[in-house]
């Protein structure tokens, strides 16, 4: 199952984009947006996937805030970064 990243800012901004990360659907915790803690999954794999998600989330948040200040947030923004 591919992992998507989403950016929502009020009612006017909604971006969604597929990442290069994938996880089995039975391993994914939708509420916490991480690999389930109690699923049979090696700790290394869980930490790697969760770490990549955290890095991507931080990068997108920083890029969005910077581009929002510059007025560069428009349709297709998330796919461009």
Phi, psi and omega per residue, in radians:
X1 nan 2.194 3.108
X2 -1.243 2.634 3.080
X3 -1.777 2.278 3.129
X4 -1.854 2.646 3.014
X5 -1.979 2.507 -3.070
X6 -2.283 2.439 3.061
X7 -2.129 2.126 3.125
X8 -2.245 2.276 3.101
X9 -2.444 1.640 -3.095
X10 1.213 -2.688 -3.124
X11 -1.578 -0.286 -3.023
X12 -1.602 -0.273 -3.082
X13 -2.132 2.126 3.054
X14 -2.610 1.940 3.092
X15 -2.145 2.508 3.110
X16 -2.480 2.358 -3.072
X17 -2.588 2.470 3.101
X18 -1.343 2.399 3.072
X19 -1.683 3.104 3.069
X20 -1.559 0.132 3.140
X21 -1.616 2.481 3.094
X22 -2.391 2.662 3.122
X23 -2.641 2.617 3.070
X24 -1.141 2.469 -3.066
X25 -1.084 -0.534 3.131
X26 -1.313 -0.166 3.129
X27 -1.696 -0.150 -2.979
X28 -1.656 2.311 3.074
X29 -1.800 1.789 -3.078
X30 -1.131 -0.655 -3.107
X31 -1.102 -0.814 -3.092
X32 -1.615 -0.117 3.126
X33 0.965 0.802 3.129
X34 -2.604 3.003 3.022
X35 -1.185 2.387 -3.120
X36 -0.991 2.468 -3.122
X37 -1.295 -0.510 -3.037
X38 -1.885 0.459 3.112
X39 -1.745 2.661 3.117
X40 -1.259 1.736 -3.103
X41 -2.682 2.273 3.108
X42 -0.989 2.426 -3.132
X43 -0.963 -0.662 3.140
X44 -1.036 -0.791 -3.128
X45 -1.146 -0.756 3.129
X46 -1.062 -0.828 -3.122
X47 -1.125 -0.659 -3.138
X48 -1.129 -0.868 -3.121
X49 -1.126 -0.835 3.139
X50 -1.092 -0.654 3.102
X51 -1.133 -0.747 3.105
X52 -1.102 -0.709 3.109
X53 -1.108 -0.774 3.129
X54 -1.083 -0.736 3.116
X55 -1.115 -0.776 3.138
X56 -1.121 -0.748 3.126
X57 -1.054 -0.783 3.141
X58 -1.134 -0.738 3.137
X59 -1.092 -0.822 -3.118
X60 -1.132 -0.728 3.129
X61 -1.058 -0.795 -3.139
X62 -1.131 -0.808 -3.139
X63 -1.094 -0.716 -3.137
X64 -1.109 -0.823 -3.124
X65 -1.083 -0.714 3.123
X66 -1.157 -0.805 -3.115
X67 -1.238 -0.553 3.107
X68 -1.105 -0.726 3.111
X69 -1.097 -0.591 -3.121
X70 -1.503 -0.098 -3.122
X71 1.311 0.437 -3.079
X72 -1.728 0.158 -3.122
X73 -1.554 2.030 -3.113
X74 -2.588 3.114 -3.130
X75 -0.939 2.338 -3.133
X76 1.466 0.062 -3.093
X77 -0.986 -0.844 -3.041
X78 -1.107 -0.644 3.122
X79 -1.185 -0.422 -3.085
X80 -1.428 -0.423 -3.056
X81 -1.469 nan nan
